[in-house]
Amino acid sequence: MACVPLNPMGTARCKVGVGVLDGHLYAVGGTSNDNSILSTVERWDPIARTWSYVSPMCTERSSPGVAVLGLRLYAIGGSLDTPSMESYDPQTNKWSRRPPMNRCKGEVGITVANGFIYALGGSCDGAPLKTVERYDPTTNTWTLICSLVDRIGIGCALLGDRLIAVGGFDRTSPHNNVEEYDLVRNVWNKLAPMSVPRYRPHVFNIPNIIPPPPAPYTPVADKDGSKPA
């Protein structure tokens, strides 16, 4: 399968956060060609196959964590070790500030599970973090939960009812360790390590949908009541 080039974004971006909301792809923040940190946000329309600018964020963010929850797009943290968070409402085209995390977190791993946003690891004042926080949109609060191995640039995803944390960097070398979080017991368990250490891995859960087997053949009776041989 070959990659097909699409129309480019209006702004060149590296260290950009991405998320999918209501069938549109959002490119959030990042760093431009002159190394300035961006607050601008672009949206990809898969039908028109075009990019358009939406309202910029309240804060410039490079390597932000991005999450989608409750018909909102969330931008969290960034490379400036900011603990801040804001959410985007596509109906009003506005960003709103939300409560900051308990710790500043640059290059934080972000994922959504069971109606909560989880923020894993990251950096603060240049030091890797082991803290994990959970945001509850119903109470609009962050709560610290069980910590994991300290590192930045963690890849994370939900697999079944377990939150999986993959790779990262401890300011010395990339990690190959993998941990799973038990949401019920509030503990992290080590899994088999990866073959290759990875920094800033992108992790996705693709459901293994296996079609059901075909129903067994049942002969249909003829009009006279007899069944075919």
N, C-alpha and C positions, 0 to 999 in steps of 0.2 A: 504494500500500500504506500503510495507516494504522497508527500505533503504538497498541498496546493496553496500557493501564495494568495493572500487576501489583501484588501485595501489596507494601507498603513494607517496607524494612528496619527492624529494631528500633531502630537508631541512625542519625540523620541524619549523612551523611559527605560532605565534599568532599575533593579531592586523595586519593581512595581508589585503591588498587591492586586489580586484578581478575585472576583466573585461573580456568581450567576444569580440574578434576581429577576423573576417574572419573565424568563425567556431571553433576557439580555445579559451580555457579558460586560462587566465593569472593570476598567483599568484604573486603579486608585493610587495616586501619589507616585512615588519613585524619585529617581535622580535623573536630571537632564544631562545633555552633552557637556554643559559647562560646570557640572558637579553641583548645581544648585538643587536643593530639595524642593519638591513640588507639592502643591496643594490641589492641583487641577485633577479632574476626574473625567474620563471619557467612557462612552457607552456604545457597544457594538450591537447593531440591529441585524440579526441574522436573515431577515426577510429582505430588507433594502440593501444589506451587505455594505453598510456604511458606519463610520464612527461619528459621534457627535459629542460635544462637550455638555456636561451637566453642571450644576452648581458646584463650585470648589469647596473643599473642606475648610473647616475653621482653622486647622493646623496643618503645616507642611509635614509630610511623613515620607520617609524612605524605608523600604522593607516593612511596611505596616502589616499587621495581622488583619485579615479580612474575614468576616463571617456574615452569613445570611440567616436571619431568625425573625419570624413573625412579620414577614413582608417588609423588613428593614435590612439595609446594608450597613454593617458596622465596620469602622476603621479603628484599629486598636494599636497603641504603642508606635514604635518606629525606631529608626537608627539613632535618634538623638536621646534614646533611653527615656522617652516620655511615658508616663503612666496613663496618659489621657485616652479617652475613647469618645467617639461621636457616632451618630447614626444618621442614615440618609433615608428620607421618605420619598419614593418616586412619584407619589401623588401630588406632593407640594413642591418637589424639587428643592428641598431644603435639608441642610445638615443641622443637627442639634447635638449640643454637648451632653454627654452622659457621665456618670460618676467615674473617676479615675480608678485604676487598679491600686492595690495596696502597695505594690512595689513598682518602680520604674522598670520598663521592660522594652529593650530594643531587640529586634529580630526574634520576637516571641512566636512560639507555635500556637496556632489558634484552630479550634474545631468546635463543632456543635454536637451535643448529645442530650437527648431527652429534654429538650426545651431550655437547655443552659448553654452558655458559651464558656469554653475552657481555654485558659491561657497557660501555656506550659513553658517553663524555663525562661530563656532570654538573657539579657545583660542589663547591668546597672552599674554605672561608673566604670565600665570596662570589664567588670567581673561577671563571669557566668553565674546564672541563678539556678537553684533547684526548686524554687517555689512554684506551686501550681494554684491558680485561682479560678473560681467559678462565678460567672455572672448570672444572676436571676432577674430576668426582665420584669417579672411580676412585682418584685420588691425593689427593683432598680438598685441592687447592691452586689458588691463583690465579696466573696468569702474564700479564705485560704483553706485548702484541703491538703491531703497527704503529699509530701514532696517526692521528687524523683532525683535521679543522678543529675548534678548541675551541668548544664550545657546551653548553648545558644543555637539558633537555627535548627530547631527540632521539626521533623516532619511528623504529622499526627493525623489520625483518622479514626472513625468509629467502625469497629468490626463486630457485628452482632451486638452484644451488650457490653463490650469491652472497648476502652479507649486505648489505642496503640500509639506509643511514642517511639520514633525511629531516628537514629543517628543524631547529628549535632556536632558541636565543636566546643572544646573546653579551653580555648586560647592557646593550646599546645598542639593538638592534633585532632583530626576528625574522629568521631565515634562510630563504632559499628554495633553498639549495644541497642537492644530493643526491650521496651518495657510495656506491660499492659496494666491498665488501671481497672480495678474492680469497683464499679460504681456503688455496689451494695455494701461492701466491707470497707471501702475507703483505704485500699492498700494498692501499692504498685508491686507487680511481680515481674521478674526477669524472664525473658523469652530467649530462644536461640539467637545468637548474634548474626548479623549479616556477614556475607563473605567479604564485602568491600566496605570500609568506613565511608560515610557520606555526610557532607555538610550541606544544610539547606535542602534536604531531599523533599520532593513533592510526593505525597502519599494519598492514594485514592482507594476507596472501597467500591469495586465494581461487583454488583450482585451476581451470583452464580445461578442464573435462572435456567433451570433444566425443564423443558416441556414434558408434561406427563406422557406416559406411554400410551399408544393407541388402544382403544377399547377392543377387547377380543371380538372376533367375528361371530355374529349370531345369525344363523340361517333364517330367512324370512319365509313364512308359509305362503304357498300359492293360494289362489282364490278358492281352489277346491279343498284346501285344508292340508294338502300334502306338502312336505318340505323337500326342497331340492337336494339332490344327492351331494 
